[in-house]
Amino acid sequence: MSICEKLIGLAALGLTCVVPGTMLPVTSSAATVESYVIDAAFVPAEGRMRAIADVRFVPGSVTGDTLVFFLHGELRVDSVVTAGSRIDASQNLVFHKDDYSLVGNRVEVATRQLGLSASLRIAYSGYFHPSVVSAISNYMRIDGDGVYLRSLGYSLWFPVFVKSWRDSHDASFPVVTLRTPADFSAVFAGNRVREYQEGGLRVSEWAADRMNLFDAQCTARRFDVLTEDGFHLYHVRDSSARQMAGRIMAFTRRLESLCRTNYRRGVVVAQLHIMQMPRYGDISSGNVIGISDAVWHQFKATAWQGRTVVHELVHRFVRVPCTDDMGAFVIEGFPSYFHLPVLAEILGEQWYGDYLENVELSYARKRETGKDRRGDSLPLEKPILEIGYDEIGEYKDRFILQDRVALFFDFLRRRMGKEGFLRFSSDVLNRELLDYDLFVAVVESHLPGSGEEVRRWLKTTEYPVDLRADGS
């Protein structure tokens, strides 16, 4: 189906339709969402959904004459209500690069209609057909096999009030209710609160506190669920998939034990959800990990999926209260490295050394070219401690927070030795409040005379021979 055909089809649903070339531009909305309460029902056999989203805004964040939000282009807003009164809303199809179909529904309401209210109730419904207008790896859809939706940046299954994933922010999802046919199991993110049968449907309730909009994925499939403590593995109903779920669970439990022994003490492990997904469904969204069918059956700790499991698990064991200047370094830098010593305990030092060698080669290439492996431009190289909270999204998993931080900690591990580094890790990760001076002091207590080297790693972009892993 072409974009034009998709637009014509949506026009039949009652949406205002504009032809390609004259499509309305995507514009930013002047509002910040504080919380979403979502009740969504899915009909996989018909490829459609309907939902109600109660949206509460941060007080004072709604400014300007209009309030704009976006949904997937096949979704129609049925009503918008504020303070018990229905208000007018215009709907137009727009080119939207952050939806897998490249088409979004731009909905606009006049802020004068809101009065003193800081909330909206938005009812909407429609379809999620497979896309043929962008990359085949965009697996998002609703069909007889399941519900496969991501969030901002992929598939807009709930109202978003920002222009693109680059503007994403944290919001609370105190109640998310997902209704599916009885033979489906649904997965959101955060904590699964309860699940029950009602009116021939399976109802799954979830809650997520301060979750990034980017991570609000939604999946439903004919899953069987393997649960141990806070770990939930969702697999398709066959003996081979079930057997592999047991192996993945054992791997995950061993990782947890190593993290608990070596990193922050007293951590309460929140839920971790690992799903068997269709082709191209290898995803990581907060505490939800998707592993595509083929990879599930050939799961390896050394592959991306195995590293992702331990990366997501290790987050909670390296979360240390810190000052603002250490924020990006601690929040995203620490998890980019501390899963590696844990994996080295399972996979061996040869694997660890080979992996860090590849990290170093990649980092050198990025410094030289300013491009990632796909040829996309990277953000400006800057010292680790100069990356602000609002820049974390630009650097994590791409540059500096992913590679330079890992090389820095590997530098310390090589100098301290494996056992010495584990003692350092436990020491630094069990602090009540970490600032730069304290961090340097802890490093020096385990590696005397290293303060200047720490400064060069964290406060400059230098990468001379004496800072490299092999010294050459």
TILUMKE-807732 format. One record per residue (C-alpha): residue number from 1; residue in one letter; chain; x, y, z. Coordinates in Angstrom, 3 decimals, m for minus. Last residue first. Example, Ala and Ser with C-alpha at 12.3 -4.5 7.8 and 13.67 -1.06 7.14 Angstrom:
BEGIN
SITE   num   residu   chaine          X          Y          Z
SITE     2        S        A     13.670     m1.060      7.140
SITE     1        A        A     12.300     m4.500      7.800
END
This chain:
BEGIN
SITE   num   residu   chaine          X          Y          Z
SITE   472        S        A     50.684      1.363     21.982
SITE   471        G        A     49.939      1.276     25.706
SITE   470        D        A     47.859     m1.879     25.408
SITE   469        A        A     44.673     m0.400     26.880
SITE   468        R        A     45.314      3.117     25.689
SITE   467        L        A     45.870      5.981     28.101
SITE   466        D        A     49.643      6.101     27.614
SITE   465        V        A     49.262      6.250     23.835
SITE   464        P        A     47.204      9.437     23.845
SITE   463        Y        A     43.400      9.623     23.950
SITE   462        E        A     42.660     13.192     24.963
SITE   461        T        A     39.009     14.259     24.945
SITE   460        T        A     39.295     15.960     28.330
SITE   459        K        A     37.496     15.925     31.682
SITE   458        L        A     36.803     12.215     32.227
SITE   457        W        A     39.815     10.383     30.804
SITE   456        R        A     42.310     13.200     31.435
SITE   455        R        A     41.055     13.693     34.984
SITE   454        V        A     41.294      9.953     35.727
SITE   453        E        A     44.910      9.958     34.500
SITE   452        E        A     45.719     12.887     36.766
SITE   451        G        A     44.223     11.123     39.787
SITE   450        S        A     46.058      7.810     39.229
SITE   449        G        A     48.728      8.168     41.919
SITE   448        P        A     47.492      5.280     44.051
SITE   447        L        A     45.206      2.727     42.349
SITE   446        H        A     42.683      1.358     44.867
SITE   445        S        A     42.558      4.411     47.131
SITE   444        E        A     43.198      6.544     44.051
SITE   443        V        A     39.996      5.314     42.399
SITE   442        V        A     37.997      6.059     45.556
SITE   441        A        A     39.499      9.554     45.799
SITE   440        V        A     38.746     10.245     42.145
SITE   439        F        A     35.113      9.260     42.667
SITE   438        L        A     34.932     11.384     45.808
SITE   437        D        A     36.197     14.434     43.935
SITE   436        Y        A     33.804     13.848     41.042
SITE   435        D        A     30.656     13.383     43.108
SITE   434        L        A     29.004     10.197     44.317
SITE   433        L        A     26.335     10.153     46.985
SITE   432        E        A     25.537      7.182     49.239
SITE   431        R        A     28.453      5.085     48.023
SITE   430        N        A     27.988      1.364     47.399
SITE   429        L        A     28.961      1.407     43.733
SITE   428        V        A     32.417      2.908     44.382
SITE   427        D        A     33.521      0.277     46.895
SITE   426        S        A     31.984     m2.751     45.160
SITE   425        S        A     33.609     m1.730     41.886
SITE   424        F        A     36.987     m1.074     43.544
SITE   423        R        A     36.970     m4.564     45.082
SITE   422        L        A     36.041     m6.020     41.676
SITE   421        F        A     38.874     m3.996     40.122
SITE   420        G        A     41.387     m5.447     42.563
SITE   419        E        A     40.281     m8.964     41.690
SITE   418        K        A     40.723     m8.408     37.946
SITE   417        G        A     43.920     m6.391     38.126
SITE   416        M        A     44.163     m2.777     39.238
SITE   415        R        A     45.930     m1.438     36.121
SITE   414        R        A     44.031     m3.606     33.642
SITE   413        R        A     40.753     m2.911     35.432
SITE   412        L        A     41.405      0.844     35.463
SITE   411        F        A     42.026      0.915     31.700
SITE   410        D        A     38.932     m1.244     31.209
SITE   409        F        A     36.981      1.391     33.131
SITE   408        F        A     38.231      4.090     30.776
SITE   407        L        A     37.683      1.971     27.663
SITE   406        A        A     34.049      1.389     28.655
SITE   405        V        A     33.539      5.114     29.244
SITE   404        R        A     35.108      5.908     25.857
SITE   403        D        A     32.834      3.397     24.120
SITE   402        Q        A     29.173      3.674     25.086
SITE   401        L        A     29.019      6.992     26.910
SITE   400        I        A     31.460      8.465     24.373
SITE   399        F        A     29.500      7.492     21.242
SITE   398        R        A     26.437      5.541     20.143
SITE   397        D        A     24.617      3.494     22.782
SITE   396        K        A     24.218      6.659     24.864
SITE   395        Y        A     25.415      9.868     23.203
SITE   394        E        A     22.408     11.634     21.705
SITE   393        G        A     19.918     10.370     24.294
SITE   392        I        A     22.172     11.506     27.146
SITE   391        E        A     22.231     15.072     25.846
SITE   390        D        A     19.510     16.510     28.120
SITE   389        Y        A     21.275     15.102     31.186
SITE   388        G        A     24.470     16.896     30.233
SITE   387        I        A     27.637     15.565     28.616
SITE   386        E        A     30.540     17.661     29.920
SITE   385        L        A     31.697     14.909     32.297
SITE   384        I        A     32.557     12.558     29.447
SITE   383        P        A     34.607     15.159     27.602
SITE   382        K        A     33.254     16.154     24.185
SITE   381        E        A     33.042     14.646     20.747
SITE   380        L        A     30.326     16.371     18.734
SITE   379        P        A     27.359     14.131     17.998
SITE   378        L        A     27.836     11.396     15.416
SITE   377        S        A     26.978     11.672     11.738
SITE   376        D        A     25.462      8.586     10.133
SITE   375        G        A     27.735      6.370      8.029
SITE   374        R        A     26.182      3.141      9.219
SITE   373        R        A     29.272      2.283     11.280
SITE   372        D        A     29.033      5.640     13.062
SITE   371        K        A     30.521      8.818     11.645
SITE   370        G        A     32.804     11.563     13.001
SITE   369        T        A     35.543     10.038     10.826
SITE   368        E        A     38.654      9.978     13.020
SITE   367        R        A     37.028      9.901     16.439
SITE   366        K        A     34.511      7.305     15.213
SITE   365        R        A     37.291      5.082     13.858
SITE   364        A        A     39.231      5.300     17.119
SITE   363        Y        A     36.089      4.366     19.083
SITE   362        S        A     35.404      1.384     16.820
SITE   361        L        A     38.962      0.062     17.176
SITE   360        E        A     38.789      0.480     20.949
SITE   359        V        A     35.426     m1.284     21.205
SITE   358        N        A     36.757     m4.123     19.047
SITE   357        E        A     39.707     m4.571     21.411
SITE   356        L        A     37.290     m4.445     24.324
SITE   355        Y        A     35.370     m7.429     22.901
SITE   354        D        A     38.498     m9.448     22.192
SITE   353        G        A     39.744     m8.907     25.734
SITE   352        Y        A     36.436     m9.933     27.312
SITE   351        W        A     36.156    m13.057     25.168
SITE   350        Q        A     39.697    m14.073     26.088
SITE   349        E        A     38.983    m13.320     29.749
SITE   348        G        A     36.255    m15.928     30.036
SITE   347        L        A     32.615    m16.360     29.028
SITE   346        I        A     30.930    m16.661     32.432
SITE   345        E        A     33.099    m14.453     34.663
SITE   344        A        A     33.794    m12.270     31.626
SITE   343        L        A     30.048    m11.667     31.380
SITE   342        V        A     30.133    m10.055     34.818
SITE   341        P        A     33.223     m8.021     33.888
SITE   340        L        A     31.307     m6.806     30.789
SITE   339        H        A     28.007     m5.821     32.420
SITE   338        F        A     29.830     m3.001     34.198
SITE   337        Y        A     30.688     m1.185     30.975
SITE   336        S        A     27.728      0.516     29.305
SITE   335        P        A     25.823      0.297     32.596
SITE   334        F        A     28.278      2.817     34.168
SITE   333        G        A     28.111      5.252     31.256
SITE   332        E        A     24.325      5.553     31.112
SITE   331        I        A     23.279      6.801     34.546
SITE   330        V        A     26.753      7.286     36.051
SITE   329        F        A     28.512      9.233     33.290
SITE   328        A        A     25.346     11.096     32.291
SITE   327        G        A     24.781     12.251     35.873
SITE   326        M        A     28.306     12.987     37.114
SITE   325        D        A     27.969     16.776     36.752
SITE   324        D        A     24.533     16.543     38.343
SITE   323        T        A     25.762     15.004     41.587
SITE   322        C        A     25.298     11.296     42.169
SITE   321        P        A     23.065      8.639     43.691
SITE   320        V        A     24.398      5.266     42.463
SITE   319        R        A     22.601      2.943     40.028
SITE   318        V        A     25.129      0.222     39.278
SITE   317        F        A     23.041     m2.773     40.428
SITE   316        R        A     19.809     m1.534     38.819
SITE   315        H        A     21.405     m1.157     35.404
SITE   314        V        A     23.078     m4.599     35.582
SITE   313        L        A     19.925     m6.422     34.496
SITE   312        E        A     19.453     m4.324     31.372
SITE   311        H        A     23.076     m4.836     30.321
SITE   310        V        A     22.919     m8.543     31.281
SITE   309        V        A     19.971     m9.177     28.980
SITE   308        T        A     21.405     m6.912     26.268
SITE   307        R        A     24.708     m8.794     26.234
SITE   306        G        A     22.821    m12.036     25.625
SITE   305        Q        A     20.756    m10.440     22.866
SITE   304        W        A     23.775     m8.917     21.165
SITE   303        A        A     25.478    m12.321     20.930
SITE   302        T        A     28.059    m13.695     23.361
SITE   301        A        A     25.458    m15.162     25.737
SITE   300        K        A     24.083    m17.165     22.844
SITE   299        F        A     20.455    m17.859     21.957
SITE   298        Q        A     20.035    m20.069     18.877
SITE   297        H        A     16.301    m20.764     19.244
SITE   296        W        A     15.658    m17.228     20.482
SITE   295        V        A     17.743    m15.830     17.610
SITE   294        A        A     15.376    m17.282     15.016
SITE   293        D        A     12.258    m16.111     16.860
SITE   292        S        A     13.443    m12.561     17.512
SITE   291        I        A     14.468    m11.588     21.053
SITE   290        G        A     12.624     m8.710     22.718
SITE   289        I        A     13.823     m7.223     25.992
SITE   288        V        A     11.587     m5.273     28.376
SITE   287        N        A     13.053     m3.480     31.412
SITE   286        G        A     13.442     m0.219     29.506
SITE   285        S        A     12.751     m0.974     25.862
SITE   284        S        A     15.363     m3.248     24.277
SITE   283        I        A     14.474     m4.733     20.932
SITE   282        D        A     15.198     m7.714     18.702
SITE   281        G        A     11.830     m7.955     16.922
SITE   280        Y        A     13.279     m8.047     13.404
SITE   279        R        A     11.520    m11.387     12.760
SITE   278        P        A      8.829    m12.162     15.314
SITE   277        M        A      9.406    m11.941     19.077
SITE   276        Q        A     10.171    m14.206     22.026
SITE   275        M        A      9.869    m11.901     25.019
SITE   274        I        A     12.069    m11.126     28.035
SITE   273        H        A     10.499     m9.152     30.899
SITE   272        L        A     12.563     m8.043     33.902
SITE   271        Q        A     10.711     m7.136     37.076
SITE   270        A        A     12.471     m5.111     39.729
SITE   269        V        A     15.426     m6.561     41.568
SITE   268        V        A     15.591     m5.110     45.067
SITE   267        V        A     19.191     m4.020     45.490
SITE   266        G        A     20.658     m4.558     48.965
SITE   265        R        A     24.274     m4.314     47.856
SITE   264        R        A     25.604     m2.514     44.806
SITE   263        Y        A     28.072     m4.588     42.754
SITE   262        N        A     30.081     m7.776     43.130
SITE   261        T        A     27.877    m10.385     44.800
SITE   260        R        A     24.496     m9.075     43.631
SITE   259        C        A     25.787     m8.674     40.099
SITE   258        L        A     27.141    m12.240     40.079
SITE   257        S        A     23.851    m13.661     41.402
SITE   256        E        A     21.831    m11.701     38.861
SITE   255        L        A     23.983    m13.022     36.035
SITE   254        R        A     23.397    m16.579     37.213
SITE   253        R        A     19.637    m15.978     37.265
SITE   252        T        A     19.681    m14.604     33.723
SITE   251        F        A     21.583    m17.595     32.330
SITE   250        A        A     19.197    m20.022     34.070
SITE   249        M        A     16.219    m18.116     32.627
SITE   248        I        A     17.732    m18.184     29.134
SITE   247        R        A     18.191    m21.953     29.406
SITE   246        G        A     14.620    m22.478     30.610
SITE   245        A        A     13.274    m20.291     27.811
SITE   244        M        A     15.274    m22.453     25.393
SITE   243        Q        A     13.344    m25.527     26.506
SITE   242        R        A     10.030    m23.722     26.113
SITE   241        A        A     10.913    m22.568     22.595
SITE   240        S        A     11.770    m26.149     21.615
SITE   239        S        A      8.636    m27.564     23.258
SITE   238        D        A      6.203    m25.278     21.464
SITE   237        R        A      3.865    m22.563     22.652
SITE   236        V        A      5.609    m19.304     21.941
SITE   235        H        A      7.739    m17.812     24.690
SITE   234        Y        A      7.367    m15.108     27.322
SITE   233        L        A     10.070    m15.057     30.018
SITE   232        H        A      9.301    m13.241     33.267
SITE   231        F        A     11.970    m12.564     35.898
SITE   230        G        A     10.961    m10.972     39.199
SITE   229        D        A     10.922    m14.227     41.229
SITE   228        E        A     10.879    m16.982     38.628
SITE   227        T        A      8.267    m16.840     35.874
SITE   226        L        A      7.945    m18.807     32.627
SITE   225        V        A      5.064    m17.491     30.528
SITE   224        D        A      3.345    m19.194     27.600
SITE   223        F        A      2.683    m16.728     24.859
SITE   222        R        A      0.049    m16.362     22.172
SITE   221        R        A      1.172    m12.818     21.450
SITE   220        A        A      0.737     m9.303     22.782
SITE   219        T        A      3.343     m6.519     22.664
SITE   218        C        A      3.290     m2.881     23.772
SITE   217        Q        A      6.354     m0.614     23.955
SITE   216        A        A      6.580      2.394     26.257
SITE   215        D        A     10.394      2.742     26.151
SITE   214        F        A     10.614      5.910     24.023
SITE   213        L        A      8.235      7.687     26.396
SITE   212        N        A     10.913      7.417     29.090
SITE   211        M        A      9.591      5.853     32.262
SITE   210        R        A      8.985      7.776     35.455
SITE   209        D        A      7.038      5.075     37.304
SITE   208        A        A      5.646      2.188     35.291
SITE   207        A        A      2.457      0.311     36.137
SITE   206        W        A      0.804     m2.623     34.377
SITE   205        E        A     m2.580     m4.343     34.247
SITE   204        S        A     m3.342     m7.316     31.980
SITE   203        V        A     m6.903     m8.237     31.039
SITE   202        R        A     m7.529    m11.493     29.145
SITE   201        L        A    m10.871    m11.352     27.412
SITE   200        G        A    m13.972    m13.599     27.551
SITE   199        G        A    m15.889    m11.008     29.552
SITE   198        E        A    m13.126    m10.671     32.124
SITE   197        Q        A    m10.143    m12.939     32.756
SITE   196        Y        A     m7.322    m11.777     35.031
SITE   195        E        A     m3.790    m10.379     35.144
SITE   194        R        A     m2.092     m8.367     37.866
SITE   193        V        A      0.528     m5.700     38.536
SITE   192        R        A      2.993     m6.292     35.700
SITE   191        N        A      5.739     m3.862     36.553
SITE   190        G        A      7.592     m1.548     34.160
SITE   189        A        A      6.863     m2.205     30.522
SITE   188        F        A      3.890     m3.379     28.427
SITE   187        V        A      3.468     m7.111     27.798
SITE   186        A        A      0.227     m8.816     26.779
SITE   185        S        A     m0.684    m12.508     26.853
SITE   184        F        A     m3.006    m13.859     24.145
SITE   183        D        A     m5.355    m16.863     24.394
SITE   182        A        A     m8.066    m14.847     26.159
SITE   181        P        A     m8.358    m12.249     23.396
SITE   180        T        A     m6.691     m9.018     24.440
SITE   179        R        A     m7.252     m6.157     26.873
SITE   178        L        A     m4.285     m4.062     28.064
SITE   177        T        A     m4.658     m1.793     31.092
SITE   176        V        A     m1.919      0.743     31.813
SITE   175        V        A     m2.123      2.336     35.264
SITE   174        P        A      0.461      4.586     36.944
SITE   173        F        A      2.273      5.383     33.662
SITE   172        S        A      4.594      8.153     34.802
SITE   171        A        A      6.456     10.348     32.334
SITE   170        D        A     10.086     10.691     31.284
SITE   169        H        A     11.077     12.681     28.220
SITE   168        S        A     11.370     12.305     24.460
SITE   167        D        A     12.425     15.316     22.420
SITE   166        R        A     14.858     13.301     20.284
SITE   165        W        A     12.056     10.786     19.759
SITE   164        S        A     10.255     13.394     17.672
SITE   163        K        A      7.896     16.371     17.803
SITE   162        V        A      6.509     15.969     21.292
SITE   161        F        A      2.961     15.634     22.625
SITE   160        V        A      2.532     11.908     22.158
SITE   159        P        A     m0.881     10.238     22.115
SITE   158        F        A     m0.790      6.419     22.370
SITE   157        W        A     m0.030      3.805     19.707
SITE   156        L        A      2.535      5.985     17.938
SITE   155        S        A      4.681      3.349     16.248
SITE   154        Y        A      8.434      3.725     15.807
SITE   153        G        A     10.202      6.827     17.150
SITE   152        L        A      7.780      7.260     20.029
SITE   151        S        A      6.453      3.836     20.906
SITE   150        R        A      6.794      0.148     20.061
SITE   149        L        A      3.945     m1.933     18.779
SITE   148        Y        A      3.687     m5.619     17.909
SITE   147        V        A      0.225     m6.982     18.646
SITE   146        G        A     m0.118    m10.605     17.615
SITE   145        D        A     m0.277    m13.365     15.027
SITE   144        G        A     m3.712    m12.401     13.709
SITE   143        D        A     m2.509     m8.900     12.949
SITE   142        I        A     m1.454     m5.675     14.642
SITE   141        R        A      1.670     m4.096     13.229
SITE   140        M        A      5.279     m3.032     13.887
SITE   139        Y        A      7.934     m5.097     12.066
SITE   138        N        A      9.903     m2.111     10.791
SITE   137        S        A     12.791     m4.276      9.581
SITE   136        I        A     11.276     m4.118      6.095
SITE   135        A        A     12.385     m0.477      5.974
SITE   134        S        A      9.811      2.068      4.824
SITE   133        V        A      6.714      2.285      2.623
SITE   132        V        A      5.427     m1.283      2.840
SITE   131        S        A      4.154     m1.007      6.389
SITE   130        P        A      2.130     m3.687      8.131
SITE   129        H        A     m1.362     m2.485      9.090
SITE   128        F        A     m2.003     m0.873     12.473
SITE   127        Y        A     m5.690      0.023     12.631
SITE   126        G        A     m8.117      2.379     14.315
SITE   125        S        A     m9.357      3.793     17.580
SITE   124        Y        A     m9.196      6.881     19.793
SITE   123        A        A    m10.565      8.278     23.034
SITE   122        I        A     m8.555     11.137     24.574
SITE   121        R        A     m9.216     12.287     28.142
SITE   120        L        A     m7.302     15.492     28.759
SITE   119        S        A     m5.632     17.029     31.810
SITE   118        A        A     m4.341     20.261     33.301
SITE   117        S        A     m7.772     21.878     33.560
SITE   116        L        A     m8.020     25.582     34.266
SITE   115        G        A     m9.811     26.310     31.013
SITE   114        L        A     m8.936     23.628     28.488
SITE   113        Q        A    m10.918     25.162     25.653
SITE   112        R        A     m8.583     28.165     25.566
SITE   111        T        A     m5.814     25.711     24.677
SITE   110        A        A     m7.298     25.213     21.219
SITE   109        V        A     m7.045     21.579     20.176
SITE   108        E        A     m4.866     20.018     17.493
SITE   107        V        A     m4.451     16.438     16.330
SITE   106        R        A     m1.751     15.413     13.868
SITE   105        N        A     m2.366     11.874     12.642
SITE   104        G        A      0.912     10.408     11.469
SITE   103        V        A      2.216      8.873      8.266
SITE   102        L        A      5.760      7.578      7.722
SITE   101        S        A      4.378      4.044      8.224
SITE   100        Y        A      7.018      3.235     10.878
SITE    99        D        A      6.152      6.438     12.749
SITE    98        D        A      8.942      8.823     13.705
SITE    97        K        A      9.326     10.160     10.155
SITE    96        H        A      5.868     11.701     10.280
SITE    95        F        A      4.380     13.104      7.072
SITE    94        V        A      1.087     14.525      8.169
SITE    93        L        A     m2.553     13.504      8.207
SITE    92        N        A     m4.863     16.064      9.746
SITE    91        Q        A     m7.220     16.006     12.709
SITE    90        S        A     m8.940     19.008     14.287
SITE    89        A        A    m10.246     18.826     17.852
SITE    88        D        A    m13.305     20.389     19.457
SITE    87        I        A    m13.982     19.892     23.164
SITE    86        R        A    m16.138     17.468     25.146
SITE    85        S        A    m16.783     18.536     28.719
SITE    84        G        A    m16.073     16.535     31.877
SITE    83        A        A    m13.091     18.659     32.937
SITE    82        T        A    m11.494     17.957     29.558
SITE    81        V        A    m12.755     15.594     26.882
SITE    80        V        A    m11.348     14.726     23.461
SITE    79        S        A    m13.354     12.371     21.287
SITE    78        D        A    m13.107      9.739     18.564
SITE    77        V        A     m9.500     10.420     17.602
SITE    76        R        A     m8.743      8.312     14.552
SITE    75        L        A     m5.787      5.952     14.285
SITE    74        E        A     m4.426      4.918     10.889
SITE    73        G        A     m1.802      7.686     10.893
SITE    72        H        A     m0.225      6.653     14.187
SITE    71        L        A     m0.911      9.334     16.778
SITE    70        F        A      0.326     12.861     17.343
SITE    69        F        A     m0.383     15.707     19.746
SITE    68        V        A     m0.828     19.459     19.432
SITE    67        L        A     m2.080     22.038     21.938
SITE    66        T        A     m2.931     25.408     20.522
SITE    65        D        A     m2.835     29.037     21.621
SITE    64        G        A      0.482     28.985     23.467
SITE    63        T        A      1.434     27.288     26.710
SITE    62        V        A      0.710     24.024     28.496
SITE    61        S        A      3.654     23.482     30.866
SITE    60        G        A      2.140     25.378     33.794
SITE    59        P        A      1.291     22.266     35.780
SITE    58        V        A      2.961     19.164     34.250
SITE    57        F        A      0.270     17.643     32.111
SITE    56        R        A     m2.172     14.821     32.844
SITE    55        V        A     m3.263     12.523     30.017
SITE    54        D        A     m6.106     10.048     30.381
SITE    53        A        A     m5.771      7.779     27.364
SITE    52        I        A     m8.752      5.779     26.119
SITE    51        A        A     m8.186      3.006     23.630
SITE    50        R        A     m9.374      1.131     20.576
SITE    49        M        A     m7.383     m1.361     18.548
SITE    48        R        A     m7.318     m2.902     15.092
SITE    47        G        A     m5.760     m5.621     12.983
SITE    46        E        A     m9.006     m7.582     12.627
SITE    45        A        A     m7.752    m10.889     14.036
SITE    44        P        A     m5.602     m8.975     16.514
SITE    43        V        A     m8.519     m7.195     18.209
SITE    42        F        A     m6.814     m5.068     20.853
SITE    41        A        A     m8.293     m3.143     23.789
SITE    40        A        A     m6.413     m0.255     25.411
SITE    39        D        A     m6.927      1.478     28.754
SITE    38        I        A     m4.219      4.065     29.317
SITE    37        V        A     m3.453      6.297     32.317
SITE    36        Y        A     m0.667      8.642     31.272
SITE    35        S        A      1.340     10.961     33.501
SITE    34        E        A      3.293     14.222     33.700
SITE    33        V        A      3.075     15.142     30.037
SITE    32        T        A      4.944     18.256     28.960
SITE    31        A        A      3.190     20.769     26.745
SITE    30        A        A      4.054     23.217     23.987
SITE    29        S        A      3.571     20.910     21.029
SITE    28        S        A      6.163     20.756     18.308
SITE    27        T        A      5.309     20.826     14.643
SITE    26        V        A      5.079     18.100     12.002
SITE    25        P        A      4.549     19.812      8.678
SITE    24        L        A      1.181     19.548      6.930
SITE    23        M        A      1.205     17.476      3.789
SITE    22        T        A      1.326     19.438      0.559
SITE    21        G        A      3.765     17.196     m1.294
SITE    20        P        A      1.668     14.131     m0.603
SITE    19        V        A     m2.062     14.923     m0.666
SITE    18        V        A     m3.905     16.110      2.416
SITE    17        C        A     m6.633     14.150      4.133
SITE    16        T        A     m8.828     15.298      7.008
SITE    15        L        A     m9.767     12.161      8.903
SITE    14        G        A    m13.231     10.669      8.538
SITE    13        L        A    m12.380      6.998      8.288
SITE    12        A        A    m12.534      7.268      4.516
SITE    11        A        A     m9.721      9.799      4.777
SITE    10        L        A     m7.649      7.051      6.299
SITE     9        G        A     m8.001      4.942      3.189
SITE     8        I        A     m7.038      7.872      1.002
SITE     7        L        A     m3.967      8.507      3.132
SITE     6        K        A     m2.926      4.848      2.971
SITE     5        E        A     m3.397      4.820     m0.785
SITE     4        C        A     m1.209      7.945     m1.060
SITE     3        I        A      1.415      6.441      1.213
SITE     2        S        A      1.467      3.378     m1.008
SITE     1        M        A      0.000      0.000      0.000
END
